[in-house]
């Protein structure tokens, strides 16, 4: 084997870098430039050109290369062609008639449509179901269906027979074709209603339209039952879902009948509807008109109100007043109120511009309030043991919805009219509550003081005042009252809120007014409010039933207070947090605080109040981690804690910063990524110390950076990830070296070398097992580059770290059929070549590397050459083994890598070394696996180097390097 001889020790890296840079050559673009805009030539379209149309033709004055896309299109733009063709194929229309008519209809449609600022019924559904519950037993009448509901075939009987049959089927329902289920719980009742909804859909899908109608009629009848009155609003929600389903099915069926052969547009008129569809639609209204009872007839007709569009233009405007008048025949005021709410709901969907019908509904509702004091209602309340305030709250969803429909985009004078009506009714609390919720918050906030006066005058026995103040507070949270009135408003409201005895009612109202307090007042007022909440919620551990409201209080405070020095200076903030004693809730609250802190804390902090409070919060999150915690949850919590650690800075007080990291290490020992961040923080602290001292440490700072190194050296072994340990050992060693802590750097690097045998052959990456070989190769290459500047230890011999690393690589159990070990050896050769130079490629200030320690000593160079020969020898032996095993592709790649190292660093004036390089070239190309493009560029590079005065010997070498074809 040829002795490895590296280039002369006087190698000039700067000169080589200059020679490798490409020569600058002027580029002449002429008239062409890639960023110059392309001139598009318009040509006359030959297809579909309208008579009398003209087309302009323009061309570029410069000699621009033809556009390949344009050339493929023969000069015609396909989009222009289609546009021209569509102009020809479209039927001629009268611009003044058809176009204008469509535009007018579209504008009317937009004016009538309900915008996104209107809160839909679907958003209220869940709240009503959750609020109005009962433990009483419920009953329901189930429809007992029969096959008679299926429509007969067209030829089975005469039309009169068909009509008579269907009327008999409708009579069946009223003659007892139903089954009563008793003693149902609330959930069982909801399940039964859902079963009816599914039965409706199945009956419709199987063409049993009459059976579907029977189900709807039966469900509508249930709305007359107020035997469990507390559940009535929820029952209304469940049953109107079925009515909505029925209405959609009927409308869609008639729509489908109109859509043959062309589908109807949203702006269709009666003239667009065919006779068959009209007859079917009329038939449905006749069926509904034959229903004997008022309530189901009213609800079912309201459900298909939209179908009036298929019959005549005035159908909906004429039907709405009639249905409104029909509701006056309902005796129970609660049932009537919800019937009006449903009619308003349907009316807003089909004709939101018909405000007159909405107003008439509202005025009728006001008239029905007189019935509440009547004998029948009072007897019902006594019988069901329901207090009047609770009974009045049952009206809230219906009255709120009716007023929301009336107040939608209404002018401010309407609010004045409504408040006047409230006063005439003796400040009816139920109506006043709905008015404040329905009208725009800006209108309510402007007259907040007037509303407070009206609330004071309301009868406490009729409707709880704290609910009224809650509705007022919701408006004031969205809009600001006049500034001089704000403190008085808060004082008046809190006088009522703080007297509420029920903790649940209290915290619901207090949660609303906390936002108003945070929005307009300082920490003193917010602290007072928090103290009052703690006072009310602490007795009997009432806070355990109010975690959602208490969490909402925290969120609202964090929304308005981003200065955490102010936040934590509130005496009652941390005691308020102590009320969250359920682990999952407490962690969630701490997480929300940390997210706001990281998002809004602009500068690092050293405030002890903030640091102590945030450490307590982070410790709470950390202590929630256990063996069952998911990895995603651990990662999420760790990121928040890391964000806090990064925001801690004690300025030039580096010792205090290190003390904080020591405390944090003990506090967050279960989250590995947090420990990694702490090690990075301490390393950064050491480098910042070096920067402040400009690289010249005093005795004190030298002791400090050694303490930083000791912190990292102690912490790294506690990490479970072996690659985290390896990378941090190397990084900490580099930091120690930069701070002239040679013994500490030596310890870090030795620890890293000693850890290599423990690297497993596969590691988990994002939950999947991956071979660790590529990660290990990257680490070793980084480690080798660091060893160039690490001086030898006087007691351990020449190149002891390099030898130790190579010995570990030699003993490591690599993957089968892997060349990784040889690639490490090849990577070590450039390091040895660089170590043989008089002046190293890079160095660390104030650290004497081996270039200074040995000063080019022949014994040192001899050791380098011996080690190089050993490595090259093992690589060549491996190449021979690959040849015997017929692993020619791997053999070629490895030979080419070694050739590149010898070319870049070897002294090819040595004939034996030059011959070795030629042999490696030939071996890499022997079986045609070497990429030709890379080979050609390599030869060009060698020829370029051969032109240099000190590299002429490469001319002989390059002549012996031949390219071989892949045959």
Number of C-alpha atoms within 10 A of each C-alpha: 10 14 15 25 22 25 18 14 16 10 17 13 12 10 9 11 9 10 13 12 8 7 8 6 6 6 6 8 8 7 9 13 11 7 6 8 8 13 13 14 14 15 15 16 18 9 11 15 16 12 7 5 7 10 10 8 10 11 10 10 7 9 9 12 8 9 12 8 10 13 10 9 10 9 16 17 17 11 9 13 17 13 12 17 16 12 14 15 10 8 8 8 9 9 9 8 9 11 12 12 12 12 11 12 14 14 12 13 13 11 12 16 15 19 12 7 8 11 14 15 11 9 9 13 17 12 12 19 16 9 13 16 17 15 11 14 14 17 18 19 16 18 21 13 17 11 8 14 20 17 16 14 8 9 7 9 10 9 11 8 11 15 13 11 16 20 15 11 19 23 16 14 18 15 9 10 17 16 11 9 13 12 12 16 15 19 10 14 20 16 13 17 20 16 13 21 23 14 17 24 19 14 20 19 12 10 15 20 19 20 28 23 21 23 23 27 24 19 26 22 17 18 21 17 15 16 15 15 20 21 21 24 24 23 24 21 19 20 21 19 15 23 24 16 16 23 20 15 17 19 19 13 14 20 18 14 18 20 16 10 8 8 12 16 9 8 11 13 14 13 11 13 20 15 14 12 19 20 13 16 22 15 13 16 16 11 17 19 15 12 18 12 12 14 22 21 21 21 25 24 21 24 24 22 22 20 26 22 19 26 19 14 13 10 15 20 15 12 16 23 15 13 20 21 13 15 22 17 11 15 13 17 19 26 22 23 26 26 24 27 24 21 26 30 20 19 23 20 16 19 18 20 16 15 18 13 23 25 16 15 28 21 10 17 23 18 12 17 17 11 16 16 10 10 10 12 17 16 11 14 16 11 10 14 9 14 13 17 15 14 18 16 18 22 20 19 19 26 24 20 24 27 24 22 23 23 20 18 14 14 12 14 9 13 19 13 10 16 20 13 16 19 14 10 14 13 20 22 25 24 22 23 23 22 24 28 23 23 23 21 21 16 18 24 23 16 13 24 18 12 20 16 12 19 22 14 15 20 14 13 10 17 20 19 22 24 20 25 25 22 20 26 28 20 25 24 20 15 17 18 22 12 8 8 12 18 14 11 17 18 11 15 22 19 11 16 22 18 11 19 10 11 18 17 14 20 25 20 26 27 23 23 25 23 25 23 22 21 19 17 14 12 18 11 16 23 20 13 21 21 16 15 23 19 11 22 22 14 10 8 11 17 22 15 12 17 18 14 18 24 19 17 23 20 17 19 20 19 13 13 18 15 14 22 15 13 20 18 14 17 15 20 18 15 13 19 17 11 18 21 13 10 13 11 14 20 22 14 21 22 20 15 19 21 17 16 20 16 10 13 14 10 9 14 18 15 13 10 14 19 20 12 14 21 18 15 21 26 17 17 25 20 15 14 16 10 5 6 10 11 10 9 11 19 15 12 23 23 17 21 28 18 18 21 22 14 16 18 17 15 11 12 9 19 15 14 19 21 11 17 21 15 12 19 19 10 17 21 16 18 20 18 20 23 24 19 19 25 25 16 19 23 24 15 20 26 18 15 21 20 13 12 12 9 15 16 18 10 8 8 19 18 13 19 26 20 16 23 26 15 19 24 20 10 18 22 15 13 17 10 15 18 19 16 20 26 16 21 25 23 20 28 30 26 22 26 23 20 28 23 19 20 13 21 25 20 16 26 24 18 18 22 23 14 16 19 13 9 17 14 15 14 18 11 10 7 7 8 11 14 14 18 19 11 13 18 16 11 15 21 15 13 21 20 15 18 19 21 21 23 22 21 14 9 7 9 10 18 21 16 21 20 13 14 20 19 12 16 20 14 11 15 13 16 14 6 9 11 18 16 20 21 16 19 20 22 19 22 25 20 20 23 24 20 24 28 20 18 20 19 14 11 16 14 13 12 17 15 22 22 21 13 12 16 13 17 12 11 11 17 19 12 15 23 20 14 19 24 18 14 20 21 16 14 21 18 12 16 23 13 13 19 16 10 10 11 13 19 17 17 25 24 18 23 21 20 17 23 22 16 17 25 17 14 19 22 19 24 16 16 12 15 21 21 15 18 24 19 16 25 24 20 22 26 24 18 16 17 17 21 12 15 8 10 19 12 11 14 16 13 12 17 18 15 19 18 13 12 8 9 16 14 18 21 15 13 19 15 11 13 16 14 16 15 12 12 5
